[in-house]
Amino acid sequence: MSQQDILNLAKEGDARAIAFLIGQALQTFGVTAKGSLENATLHLLLEAEKLPAEEACLRVAVKGLQRLQPNNIYGVTVYGRREGEQLPAWTQTVELKQRSSCTPATAAAPVSAAAPATVAPVKIPVGVATVPTAPIPVILPKVETPQNITTPPIQIPEKSPRKSYRIPTPKPTNQRKKKPSPPPDRIPTPTFTNQHQPKPSPLPDLPRRKTKKSWLSVGTLSLIFVPIAGFVLGSQFNKSSNTATINNVTSKPAVQKVGAAKPSRKESIPTSASAAKPGSQSPSQAAKIPANLPATVSIKAVGDMIPGTNFPYNKLPENKERLFESVKPYLQGADILFGNFESTMTDYPYSSKGGGGGMLFAFRTPPSYAKIFKDVGFDILNVANNHSYDFNEQGFKDTIKNIDSNGMKAVGKRDQIVYQNVKGVNVAFIGFSNYGEVHNSLLELKAGTEVVKKAKQKADIVVISVHAGAEGTGAQNVNNRNEFFYGENRGNMVLFSRTMIDAGADLILGHGPHVTRAVELYKGKLIAYSLGNFMGYRTLSTAGALGQSLILDVKMTPKGDFVSGKIIPIELSSQGIPSVDDDFRSVGLIRRLTKSDFPNTGLTIDDKGQILKKSK
């Protein structure tokens, strides 16, 4: 059978032919694909020695099907698992187009469903993973049918600066087992009146930057997949995000309700009112601090935040004021509250990532949402990340303007230093990413050193916000080498962080991997290699470690030396809403990662999240 014959079969909806093409697009990563069709839903099983990247693979499958446009396929369910395992580690379902009344609904059918008998078998070339004729031996969980979204289309002016294309908008769902309710004798939930996860994260086509060409060669057979493969492997700015669209909300969003406070115990996470004051300074140390300066300066920091998006269709909460409701008391009490805002805050209609639809991750949050960040107490919001240009330069400017006009400060423009004075101590913030056209680049160590030295001339404390590193559950460990994520250099976090401290920085706040990472004490300064996801309303995946997060509470001297810290454990619901984790899972995770990655660091982390310097 010729290559064109296989391509024609794929266009006709042959599951094995489609799986063959998708397998070719992913074969460089050792991923094999097996497919079957049942009830107008294509079931794809992706296997590799290492767990396939969830949303990157999902994007390849969805984009490929959108290009093939098989008439008999209305949805796709993709399963990812390691070779040799029976159960998939992740499952995603996407509705490709609306089903008519006579079209079978998406079924929770196993991947072992046979291919349609009306299609001739495909002869797969030698050397490529094949699909067995017998049913695929895999035990799969049931897949819920996603609800349809009825959202008014975005109003576009008659004269559009960009050509848009009408692409069917898939509606993926992320399956996650519901966690049992925590025991009542754990962390007390504060009573408060007002709560609320692409996978490789795409950055838009930025000015003065040429994207890399794909280095994946799959031959004429899979030319239809080359644009996708190029996205996965080589494109500098159009990466998938480790995002997964969560089940569509009904008229009432599934936010966590705050009830009466649970009975407290002796060891619990304090709110701002009951937070323990560090007492690690000796009288002689305290005596050296001028009377007009505080003994310590405190900074609370959180990771990636997306409070919902209205692009390409509406995924905003019914009541945005409730997004932070459960965690607001724990965000209080610090001199400065910092977070990474991984969306845009604009009404600009034209995305740098096309007309939307498919698995193209462009986030747009209404400007009115700036108020909820101000109300919860944020002082500094980082915008140096891979979503800041989702709506071109205009969207980037609007985001900064809307943050600044609501009494906060945005940090992230190239060569920008933001200053915040607290109790007579001048604190500087600098934002870095790996996109040097618009942000300070962590890949340019010399330039980064110069901007830190410039900040140190005016500031007592210099804080570095850096969006870097590979993404996902396979990227939790820190290594002293460059991290690459689907062909993109995400930098060497160890080298960058230590170099910035050598230049005068006092605190490094990392984010971007969407998982928490280790902490390190270097020359008396704290490095937090990743703060993980903090909020991703119906946008960020929260499965497993992706849903384990923290509020980092750091105490420093007025000169920036680390005094003490605390990990306030946070968990994200299936909709990406944060709440305090009674089981302290992120505490145990960060402690294990720190012992593994930096066994000789001068820090100890106890089982309640206290971070202290080791006694000499």
Secondary structure, DSSP 4 states (H G I P E B T S, - for coil): --HHHHHHHHHTT-HHHHHHHHHHHHGGGT-EEEEEEETTEEEEEEEESSPPPHHHHHHHHHHHHHHH--TT--EEEEEEEETT-SS-SEEEEEE-SPPPTTSPPP----TTPPPPTTSPPP-PPTTS----SSPP-------PPPPPP--PPPP--SS-SS----------EE--PPPPPPPTTSSPPPP-------BS------TT-PPPPP----TGGGGGGHHHHHHHHT-SS-PPPBB-PPPPP-SS--PPPP-SPPPP-SS----TTTPPPP--S-HHHHHHS-TTS-S-EEEEEEEEEE--B-SSS-B--S-GGGTTTTTHHHH-SSSEEEEEE-S-B-----BTTBT--TT-----B-GGGHHHHHHHT--EEE--STTTTTTHHHHHHHHHHHHHTTT-EEE-STT--EEEEETTEEEEEEEEES-TTTSEETT-HHHHHHHHHHHHTT-SEEEEEEE-S--SGGG-S--SS--EETTEE---HHHHHHHHHHHT--EEEEE-SSSB--EEEETTEEEES-B-EEEETTTB--SGGGGEEEEEEEEE-TT--EEEEEEEEEEE-TTS-EEE-TT-HHHHHHHHHHHHH-TT-SEEE-TT-EEEEPP-
